[in-house]
Amino acid sequence: MKAILSLLILMTTLKAHGFIPTEAYTFDFNITTVRMTKPKERKLHQAVELLRLVFASSEFRKQILLHRYRGRYGFYMNDGESNRVLYAKILDGVEKLYPYQNNAMDVEVELYADFESKVMGYTYPRTRRIWMNTKYFNRHTTPEIAGHLVHEWLHKLGYDHERQLSPRRRYSVPYAVGTIVKKIGRQIEWKCL
Ligand SMILES: [Zn+2]
């Protein structure tokens, strides 16, 4: 009887929270920094730890799977890939540059200062490095940095968006997932504070 009860509780819990694959919990971050001061490194590290919690949340899975673009489940410029495949690819962590499935984010972060620019950061396909503009990094909150880090990293997985601002751009994988991470990151921060 007790066993049946436990099973029922477990089933209700799974139903309520949705099934989260183990990869969501074991996802790791291999992040190195280039010429970064200790306080800035700490700020980046906080964002990474928040991102770890976001990736492990059922809310993250739910928001990726239920994302809609033009009335259908999906993202803009995703080559017809399903949300389920996208979620699996995020957790696999297979960067185009290092095509092995290690369930981790492998990047190098360098800060640069360009106060005239409106660019938050950038990266190139042929490097594991991500550049972040201190103009934004300094004023950004932890969830915002986590969202930006994910945005640039998704380029490394092969996802892109239009260079020019367009009404559809925010539905692209880098922008939309970046926003999802930022929002869930904020919710986690509120709960913890
Ligand atoms: Zn981008």
Residues whose N, C-alpha, C, O or C-beta is under 5 A from the ligand:
A	BS01	ZN	P174
